[in-house]
Amino acid sequence: MPLSSPDLPRTTLGVLFIALLIVGSLWILQPFIGPGIWAAMLVVSTWPLLLRLQRRLWGRRWLAVTVMTLLLVLLLVLPLTLAVGALVAHIDQIGEALRALTAWRPPPTPPAWLAGLPFVGPHLVRAWEQALSLGAGGLLAMLTPYAGNVTRWLLLEVGSVGRLLLQFLVTTVLAAVMYATGERWAAALRRFARRLGGAQGESVVDLAGQAIRGVALGVGLTALLQALFAGIGLGLAGVPLAGLLTLLMFMLCIAQLGALPVLLPATVWVFWNGATGWGVFLLVWSLVATTMDNVVRPVLIRMGADLPLLLIFTGVVGGLLAFGLVGIFIGPVVLAVAYTLLDAWARQAPDAAAPPPPAA
């Protein structure tokens, strides 16, 4: 009896229907993909803390979920609200500082300590002389295009504050749902991974969770400690708007730029106002703050995931450049999964030096 030929149109239409269904689902879920990824990363990173809270709160999951949701609100929504409030509260001071900056004129001779700086002293003196030769009009004409670009960028960022706040609220709600039903989400993900790759696929899910926790500890907690330490130094040295600058340093540390872009101008400002003692103090404090991540980050990453430090660092920087802020978590997870799969595949290779099995 001849075999029946496959129904090619039926198979093609079935594959096309499934593809359209997947594309339509992703199109509908597009506004929630970013907040969903953030919520999943936060839940995976803080899941051990949720279980610890549940044990302390008489085994009540809803109490632990409530506490964790409030902590996420404090972590996500409160800093943004405080930053906007600080900008609004100090808008007069910022305007006066801008007006004073436009009216400021450099003295005819540069200070002696500027020429004595190693390596950059002569270049700064030449820049000072060029600024004097251009005059105020020339400097304003040179800086006007950049000022316009900065103004447009600030307007765009202020306009996106509401959208960012809405995304934070959606992330918090999704994280609360994941906290409440985390075991079911994990079981479904394990079933899907087992269906794709068997036992090795299930181990990849575990590795992804470890990588997320390692990055959250090594990047997020390190950035928080570094920004808080640097902010305490700014407050002790009397730098204005220390709270707002601390929030800015936290964002720079998350982006792997460090706190130096804020600490260096602040130190120069303290020296410029004649507080030499506090300037030296802030300089030493800044050196400690900018180098502490080299010690703290490897220790925290090793606590979360036993992966090569270079792999984690490359994933953080590459993911940030490729996917934005959420790439800080996506990059290391992708590299960790790829590294583990390649390592498992290499270990399962047959040994060429082993003797062949005996013939049957």
NORQUITA-V426311 format. One record per pair of residues at least 24 apart in sequence whose C-alpha atoms are under 6 Angstrom apart, sorted by the first residue. I is the first residue (numbers start at 1). GAP is how many residues later the second one is. D is the distance in whole Angstrom. If there is no record, write none. Layout:
<<I | GAP | D> <I | GAP | D>>
//
This chain:
<<35 | 136 | 5> <39 | 132 | 5> <39 | 136 | 5> <45 | 168 | 5> <69 | 107 | 6> <208 | 125 | 6> <210 | 94 | 6> <210 | 95 | 5> <211 | 94 | 5> <211 | 122 | 6> <213 | 91 | 5> <214 | 87 | 5> <214 | 90 | 4> <214 | 91 | 5> <217 | 83 | 5> <218 | 79 | 5> <218 | 82 | 5> <218 | 83 | 4> <222 | 75 | 6> <223 | 27 | 6> <223 | 30 | 5> <223 | 31 | 6> <226 | 63 | 6> <230 | 59 | 6> <237 | 41 | 6>>
//
